[in-house]
């Protein structure tokens, strides 16, 4: 129908506004994609952002409130199912999901895996063991990595490359968790495994108290090292991507890696001010990653994935 193209263009424009407001890092990296990939990345981001805001009562990741999380989750599930069924929702974010899933052939299981991450937060879940942390990171970010890889042209059946894409999502989420420990604490959330807190002799709910800041910094360093381990694994997947997609992925990897490094370097002062990367730093990573993408086959040769890394679940 002739009305389809204008409708899609309007949804893409709205999605572009969403990513510009919600994530400067992803917005900067996404501009390195070719037009088709870039637009699909924006459409997927718009849905992810809307779901995250519904789950947390936020506006583009800001201004968290004590909302009715279960009601938000129910709305996410209802509208997501309708979008996957091919219905027009009348909500730009969920109509964006309808379009990108159909255009890119994204398996619905990855969509629902992400929704499960929102469900964990709605249930005020927190990890007891390290493996629980990685499982959570898969649901809220690794699944997005898999969907982004498919948007970039990776086959849904290419499990090896999707594992690398999942690793990148996990790396990003570990960096986020390290950076946002204080912000999460303000809304009564903690993603540090109970095992880690016990190991450091930090009482439950007390990790942000001044007497425990040095011990907390040790755990933030552990998150940062984990982020680098998963990012290193993800880079090995970039030769499977086209040049511009690899460029965008490597730029985002560098930008988020810099966030994790800053958190680790600041030690107990990591949460005095929110860690971020400047526009100049982002430009630096974009320039550096151009060269990395150009030489990706030499820099990141094929190698077995580290068996010590957590591996995403496979469909039954």
N, C-alpha and C positions, 0 to 999 in steps of 0.2 A: 504493500500500500504506500501511496505517496507520503502519507503522514508519518510513516515510520522514521524516515531519515531526520526530519526536524525534531521529532520527539527524542531520538537518540542523541542528536546534537545538544539539545537542551539538557539532557541527563548528564552528558559528558561535561558540559560547562558547570553544572551544579556540583558534580563530583570533583572537578578541578578546584573549585572554591573550597570544598570540604578538606581536601588534602593540604591546600595552602594554609588553612586555619589550624588543622590538626597536627601536622607534622612537617616542620621545615626540612628535616633530614630526608624523609621519603619524597617530599615534593621536589627537592633539588635533584635527587638521584633519578627520579622518574622522568625527568626531562631529557635524559640521555637515551631513552628508548626510541625506537622508531614510532611513528604516529599511531599505528594500530595497537601496538603493545602498550604504549603510554596511555592511550584512552582506556584500554581494558584494565590496566593497573589502577587507574583512577576510579573506574566503576566498581572494581572489587573493594578498593579502599573505602569508598563511600558507604557500602553496605557494612563492612567491618566496623567503621567508625560509628555508624548509627546504632548498631547492635551494642557496641561497647557503652555508648552513652545511655541507651535504654537500660542496660544492666546496672549501671552505676549512678544513674540520675545526674549525668554530666552534660556539658555542651562542648563537644570536640575535645574531650579529655580534660576539661577544666571545670572547677566548681562542683566537686563531688558532694552529694547530699545523701541523707538517709532516706532513700526512696523505697517504694514497695518493689523490691527486687524480683519477687516471684511474679508479680504482675507484669513487670518489664520482660522477664524471661518468657512468659506465656505469649506476649505479643510478638517477641522475636520468633518464636516457634511457629506461630500462626501465619505471620506474614512471609516468613522464609519458605514454608511449605507451599503457600499460594504462589510465590514467585517461581519455585522449582516446578510447580505444576503448569507453568506457562501463563499464569494470570497476570493481568495488569493490575497493580496494587493502588496506584495513585499516590504512592510515597516514593520520592525520587531515589532513595537509597535501595529500597527493595525492588523497584523497577530496574535499577542498575544491576542488581544481582541477576534478575531474570535475563537480561541481555547478555551479560558476560558469561554466564554459565552456558547459555545456548551457543554463543559465538565461539567460545574457546573449547567447548566440550569438556568442561570440568566435571569429574564424577561427583555425584551428590554426597558421597560419603565424606569427602573433605569438608564440605559445607557443614554437615552435621557434626563432624569432629570439632569444628570451631565453636559451634553452638554449645557443645558439651563443655567447653571452657567457660562460656558465660554462665552455664548452669553451676559449675563449681564455685564461681564467685558469688552467685545468687544464694548459694547454700552456706556462704561464709566459711568455705573450706580452707584449710591450710595443710601443708605437707608435714607428715610425721617423719618420713625418711627421704633421703636424697632421691631415690627413684621416683617418689611421688612428685618431687619438684620437677624432674625432667618430663614426667608424664603431663603435668600441668603445662609446662612450656610447649609441649607438642600441641596440646589442644588450643592454646591461645595464640601461638605463633608458628610452630612447625607446620601445622596444617595450612596456614596462609602461605608459607614458603612453597609447599607442594602445589597449591593453586596458582601461585605466581609462576612457578616453573612451567606449568601447563600453558599459561597465558603466553609465555615466551617460546612455546613451540615444543616443549618436551612431551613425549608420549606418556599418557597415563599409565602405560604398561612398563615404562622404564624405571623400575624400582630403584636401581642403583643411583640414577641421577636424582630421582625424587628424594632419596635418602640424604643426598648432599644439600638439596634445597631445604629439607626439613632441618638439617644441621644449622643452616644460616638463620632460620627462624628462631631456633633455640638460642643461638648466640645472641641475637638481638634481644630476646626476652630476658636472658641472664643479665645483660647490660642494663636493661630497664629496671629489673628488680634491684640491682645494686644501687642504681642512681636514686630510686624512688622509695627506699626503705623508710625514710622519715615521712614522706607524703602518704605512703600506705598506712603507716602507724596512726596518722591523724584520722583515718577512716576505719580504724580497728582492723587492719589487715596486716598479715605478716606472711611472707612467702619463704622465710628461712626455715628449713626443716627442723623439727623438734630435736632430732638427733644432733644437729649442729649446735643448737643452743645449749643442750645438755653438755656436750663436749666442752664448750667454752664457759660452762657454769654461769649461764645467763638465765635468771628466773623468767618464767613465762610472762610476756607482756612488758618486760622491763628493759628490752634491748636498746631503747633510745635514751635511757637514763644516763647522765654523765659518767657515773662510775664504770659503765660497761662499754663506753665508746671505743676504747682501744681494742677490746675483744671483738666488738662489732666490725671494726675495720679489718680485722683478720678474716672474718667471714665475707666481707665485701670483696677483699682481695681474692678469695677463693671463687667467688662468682665471676670476677673479672678474668681469672685464669681459665675458668670453664668456658667463658664466652670466646676467648681466643682459641681454645682447643676446637670448639665446634666451628668457629669461623675458618680456621685452617683447613678443616675437613671440607667445608663448603666450597672453598676456593678450587679444590680439585675437580669440582663439577663444572667450572666455568668453560672449559674447552668444549663442552657439549652445547654451548649457547652461541648464538650469533654474536658478532662483535659488539653491537650496540647494547644488547642485553647483558653481555658480560661486563661491559663498561659500567652500566648502571648498577649491577650487582656488586662489583668490586668497589665502586664509589660508596655505596651504602655500607658495605662491610667496613671500609676504612673509617667512615664517619662514626658508625656505632662503636667500632673498636676503640676509637679515640675517647668516646664517652666512658667506656669501661676502664680504660687506662687512667683517665683523670680521677675517677672515683677511687681507684686503688692508690694512686699517687697522693691524694689528699688525706688519706688515712682517716683519723677520727674527725677531721674537719670536712669530710666529703659531703655532709648534709647541712652545712652552714648556709650554703646557697645552692640552688639547683644547678647541677652540672649540665653544660650544653656545649655545642661547638659553634663558633662564630661563622658568619658568612665567609670571611676570608679563609678560615680553616676548611669549610666545605669546598670552596673553590680549589684549595690546595689538593684535597683528596680527589676531586673530579679530574684535575690535571694529572695527578700521579696514577690514577686508575686507568686513564687512557693508555698509558704506556704498559701497564700491567695487562690490560685486555689485549693489546696488540701482541704481547709475548706470552699469552696465557698458556699455550701448549708447552712452552719451554719452562715457564715458571712453575706450573702446576701439572706435572705429568701424571698420567694414570697410575694409581696405586691403590692397594686394598684399603678399605675404610678401617680405621682404628677399631678393633673389636671391643675396646674398653668403653667406647662411646655408647650411650643409650640409643637404642634403635626403635624407630616408630612402629606402632602396631600395624599388622597387615590385615586386610579384610578377610573375613571368614570364607 
